[in-house]
Amino acid sequence: MDRRVTVGDIAKELECEVVAGKSCLDNEVSFGYSSDLLSDVMAGAGPGDVWVTVQVHQNIIAVASLTGISAIIVAGGAAPADETVLRANEEGIPLLTTAKPSFEVAGRLYSMGIRGRVKT
Amino acid sequence: MRLEFPVAGRDFQAAGGAAQKIKRTLRQIGIDAETARRVGIVAYEAEMNIVIHAFSGKVGVDILPERINVFAYDQGPGIADIDLAMQVGYSTAPEDIKEMGFGAGLGLPNMKRYSDNLVIESEVGCGTSIRAVINLPTKEGS
């Protein structure tokens, strides 16, 4: 493709609600990662990834910030805690929500050309 | 240069904050992104282990010309069998913590994976101390 997919592209394509980090929708997305185990994300995700999870507590923002993730998609209709939204805005991490389950979200992302990060 | 932060057991509000401050400071003083990321991951896992398992502790880094040493020590239950604790998937975290996505038995393996050397010392009923070394890339650009 001519240009990298951005977080804004994903929000539009998947009809996600952007609940935090609205000023960072131009973040480019490199790869995708789907997991609900935080240490697994720490080990497997990398800079620029879009992360699909059903976890909603505030620690997901610390994980995203430390790994350099460009956006979190909270799947399955879960609502992020207020503190999570606050932290996401502080850290400048776009937080997207959708009623679609994780599998569906990952499939849609794949259709947009986003691939999984190959572990080294 | 040393950075050191207190970590309180069971404080999931502040959890991860020390690792974030460490990573941010490393970037501000010009440490490369990949090294800062590795240090951040090791410090995060060390910090979370204190939050999940211990009463209180400290996590920090010593920034040296060729490497960064991550250290953590706690007052807590200690680790009875360190070899077992190093195994992927082995966890003694309580169920409510696991539901939050912690305690997957990946913390110590992650620390080993992202550091160049990892030393764990522990005394049951007393506490645990961890030292990890992350070498800085050589000037030639390793």
Interface residues (C-beta under 8 A of the other chain):
Chain A: D36 L37 L38 S39 D40 M42 A43 P47 T53 Q55 H57 Q58 N59 I60 I61 A62 V63 S65 L66 T67 G68 E83
Chain B: F12 Q13 A15 G16 G17 A19 Q20 K23 A33 R37 G40 I41 Y44 E45 M48 M100 G101 F102 A104 L106 G107 P109 N110 R113
